[in-house]
Amino acid sequence: MWWAGFETVTWTGEGGEPTWYETFAGEAKRGFCPICGSRLAAIDNDISEIGINVTALDDTSGPDLVPIHESFRDNAVRWPPLLPGTKHGTAG
Protein backbone atom coordinates (compact mmCIF):
# COMPACT_ATOMS: atom_id res chain seq x y z
CA MET A 1 0.00 0.00 0.00
CA TRP A 2 1.34 3.42 -0.94
CA TRP A 3 0.31 6.47 1.10
CA ALA A 4 0.80 10.19 0.52
CA GLY A 5 0.33 12.90 3.14
CA PHE A 6 -1.70 16.06 2.51
CA GLU A 7 -2.52 19.06 4.72
CA THR A 8 -5.95 19.49 3.08
CA VAL A 9 -8.11 17.26 0.90
CA THR A 10 -11.15 17.91 -1.28
CA TRP A 11 -13.23 14.77 -1.68
CA THR A 12 -14.80 14.24 -5.12
CA GLY A 13 -16.71 11.43 -6.75
CA GLU A 14 -19.98 9.66 -6.07
CA GLY A 15 -19.41 8.80 -2.43
CA GLY A 16 -18.01 12.13 -1.30
CA GLU A 17 -16.18 12.05 2.03
CA PRO A 18 -15.16 8.63 3.36
CA THR A 19 -16.95 6.85 6.16
CA TRP A 20 -14.62 7.12 9.16
CA TYR A 21 -13.95 4.43 11.77
CA GLU A 22 -11.79 4.87 14.84
CA THR A 23 -9.24 2.08 14.56
CA PHE A 24 -7.20 2.90 17.66
CA ALA A 25 -9.24 4.69 20.32
CA GLY A 26 -8.00 8.25 20.71
CA GLU A 27 -5.07 7.63 18.34
CA ALA A 28 -6.19 7.03 14.75
CA LYS A 29 -9.09 6.62 12.39
CA ARG A 30 -9.40 5.18 8.91
CA GLY A 31 -11.61 6.32 6.06
CA PHE A 32 -13.38 3.92 3.71
CA CYS A 33 -15.35 4.50 0.50
CA PRO A 34 -19.02 4.64 1.50
CA ILE A 35 -19.96 2.86 -1.75
CA CYS A 36 -17.45 0.00 -2.19
CA GLY A 37 -15.66 -0.11 1.18
CA SER A 38 -12.13 0.43 -0.19
CA ARG A 39 -9.62 1.86 2.27
CA LEU A 40 -8.97 5.47 1.23
CA ALA A 41 -7.41 7.44 4.04
CA ALA A 42 -5.97 7.53 7.53
CA ILE A 43 -5.74 10.21 10.18
CA ASP A 44 -3.38 9.81 13.12
CA ASN A 45 -3.98 12.21 16.00
CA ASP A 46 -0.28 13.05 16.40
CA ILE A 47 0.29 13.92 12.69
CA SER A 48 -1.08 17.06 11.03
CA GLU A 49 -1.46 15.45 7.60
CA ILE A 50 -4.15 13.13 6.30
CA GLY A 51 -2.75 10.00 4.69
CA ILE A 52 -4.35 9.11 1.37
CA ASN A 53 -3.97 5.72 -0.27
CA VAL A 54 -2.35 6.78 -3.56
CA THR A 55 -4.39 4.26 -5.53
CA ALA A 56 -7.46 6.33 -4.58
CA LEU A 57 -6.09 9.41 -6.41
CA ASP A 58 -7.22 10.26 -9.93
CA ASP A 59 -3.72 11.38 -10.96
CA THR A 60 -0.57 9.76 -9.57
CA SER A 61 1.89 11.26 -12.07
CA GLY A 62 2.80 14.37 -10.06
CA PRO A 63 6.45 14.97 -9.18
CA ASP A 64 5.45 15.47 -5.54
CA LEU A 65 4.43 11.80 -5.25
CA VAL A 66 7.95 10.49 -4.73
CA PRO A 67 8.44 7.94 -1.91
CA ILE A 68 10.56 9.10 1.03
CA HIS A 69 9.89 6.29 3.56
CA GLU A 70 9.33 2.55 3.37
CA SER A 71 7.56 0.90 6.28
CA PHE A 72 8.28 -2.69 7.28
CA ARG A 73 11.28 -2.91 4.92
CA ASP A 74 12.63 -5.93 6.78
CA ASN A 75 9.39 -7.83 6.08
CA ALA A 76 9.15 -6.91 2.39
CA VAL A 77 9.24 -9.54 -0.31
CA ARG A 78 12.76 -9.89 -1.66
CA TRP A 79 12.27 -9.71 -5.44
CA PRO A 80 11.64 -5.94 -5.93
CA PRO A 81 14.53 -3.64 -5.02
CA LEU A 82 14.27 -1.24 -2.11
CA LEU A 83 13.40 2.28 -3.21
CA PRO A 84 16.61 4.28 -3.51
CA GLY A 85 16.87 7.34 -1.30
CA THR A 86 14.12 6.29 1.11
CA LYS A 87 14.41 6.05 4.85
CA HIS A 88 13.26 3.10 6.90
CA GLY A 89 9.87 4.14 8.28
CA THR A 90 8.56 2.78 11.55
CA ALA A 91 4.90 3.50 10.91
CA GLY A 92 2.67 1.05 9.11
Stockholm file with secondary structure:
# STOCKHOLM 1.0

chainA/1-92         MWWAGFETVTWTGEGGEPTWYETFAGEAKRGFCPICGSRLAAIDNDISEIGINVTALDDTSGPDLVPIHESFRDNAVRWPPLLPGTKHGTAG
#=GR chainA/1-92 SS CCEEEESCCCCCSSSCSCEEEEEETTTEEEEECTTTCCEEEEEETTCSSEEEEGGGSSCCCCTTCCCCEEETGGGSCSSSCCCTTCEEECCC
#=GC SS_cons        CCEEEESCCCCCSSSCSCEEEEEETTTEEEEECTTTCCEEEEEETTCSSEEEEGGGSSCCCCTTCCCCEEETGGGSCSSSCCCTTCEEECCC
//
